[in-house]
Amino acid sequence: MKTKFVLLCLCGVMVINCGEDTNTNQVVDTTENTEQSTKITAKTIENIGYEDYALSSESESEVVTWERYHELATQISYLKKADFSFFNGDIELLKTFISEFKVQMPDQLRVNPILSRMAIVETELLKLNENLTLDNIKRNEKLLSIKALFVSFSNLNYQINEKFESEFYDKIQPE
């Protein structure tokens, strides 16, 4: 009788333990969540908060010949859609782009406030390239680099607008 009882208990324990292995599923779910949380998507970038300044019509007409500015604006719009191809590419290509960006700048924009904003944009471009190409950089740090580039480019636009706005108001003579 005791053997039947022990055998019955062992069979019951085996039936209960032979069910679905929940530990394995939890490991798989955790791995999927970790991969999801490290990936930067367009939705994640869209949720980055900053003040975005666009060029005024006067400023736009003055930078129409500045090809590298328009290329950078296009690449930033791609970055907003989570296309990192320009920003995580070869560092030498990025440095060449930056030097051409500075050389092609229209002469009337070569004033200290705009030049300082361009230096910040250059720094943020190089920093973003480093953060995107290194594997050990955390997702939050990458997002902060993306935000810093957005802010620096927006501030460049703001300074360009300010320059032409101040020139416009300087032309107005009091009566």
Helices and strands as residue ranges (DSSP letters): H 2-17, H 22-38, H 42-46, H 57-62, H 67-79, H 91-103, G 107-109, H 112-133, H 139-171
